[in-house]
Amino acid sequence: MTKINQNIHRFGEEERQGVYRAIYERRDIRSYFTPTPIEDDVLARLLDAAHHAPSVGMMQPWRFILIRDAGVRQSVYELFQQANEAASSIYEDKQKALYMSLKLAGILETPVNLCVTCDITSQRGRGLGRQTMPETAIYSTVCAIQNLWLAARAEGIGVGWVSIFEPERLGSLLGIPAEMVLVGYLCIGYASQFDAQSELQTRGWEVPSQLPNLIHFDRYGNTDEKRAAELLSALTKTNGFQAPSF
């Protein structure tokens, strides 16, 4: 039997550390954007990273609306404000006050907004992988967003995902065809800092879940805290790659 060198395709240590650092230090930025313009070559790299995401059947269903015009961004911001006010109505007392104090969008502060849509009607890929799970087209588009987000972190650029919109109204404003699915609206700009923890955690909005509680073995519901802890103990043994404890 031919022995396979399992390390032949492995990145060098410094390269691997860069990948994990981008993952662990990625943040949803809203408060630290600077007005510094994003150079075209940097923006091109981010879009190209997004375009290199995996997609079911090589469908590549993502479509990007690049928004720099101040007037368009102002109109988008007004839609956000209206939706944000409506969203606040489900909270009461201290939680509502905390919600209203959170900065949930950087639409006007960033030099670039990016609306990411999914063409679920595209015939690219000839339907491979979508016969039983057509929603994988949207999942593929989310992979593109994640690619862009990690590349942006490596470039020192912050990304904030804004989901507080009425999709139909935003789609109408941006001229998005009815058959397209609006997946994400991103605010993109250089950031003055990246916090060690997410803002929602530091502000007391939510406590992160712990990975051992989310692992099931062989079947859903078959959890084993000790077994999961033993598996994840390897994180502390891998030089340079230990994940933050949130």
Disulfide bonds with the S-S distance in Angstrom:
none
